[in-house]
Amino acid sequence: MSKIRQSVASDGDELQPGLEPWLVVCLLAFVPGALIVILPRATLEPLLVPICGSMVALILAGLAMLARAEWKRRRARTRLSRDAREATDGLELQ
């Protein structure tokens, strides 16, 4: 469930356009990948392990950021629905 929008606290419940941080980090993983294509083989050979390692680290960091963002979003949604239920239960008792 990837939307290239981030919710920003504003007056209404509108989503303002923005780029999610986890997506930026995952896209940055392609920068070292481009180096693999661009650099000549002689230059690339000693740098291959660090380049691949940085690509893997960036993708894993981006996925961890995605998981954390979704977890926080679900917790906030659950909290809002619970608060709404409690508010409607309080109204029914009166």
Secondary structure, DSSP 8 states (H G I E B T S, - for coil): ---SEE----SSS--EE---HHHHHHHHTHHHHHHHHHS-HHHHGGGHHHHHHHHHHHHHHHHHHHHHHHHHHHHHHHHHHHHHHHHHHHHHH-
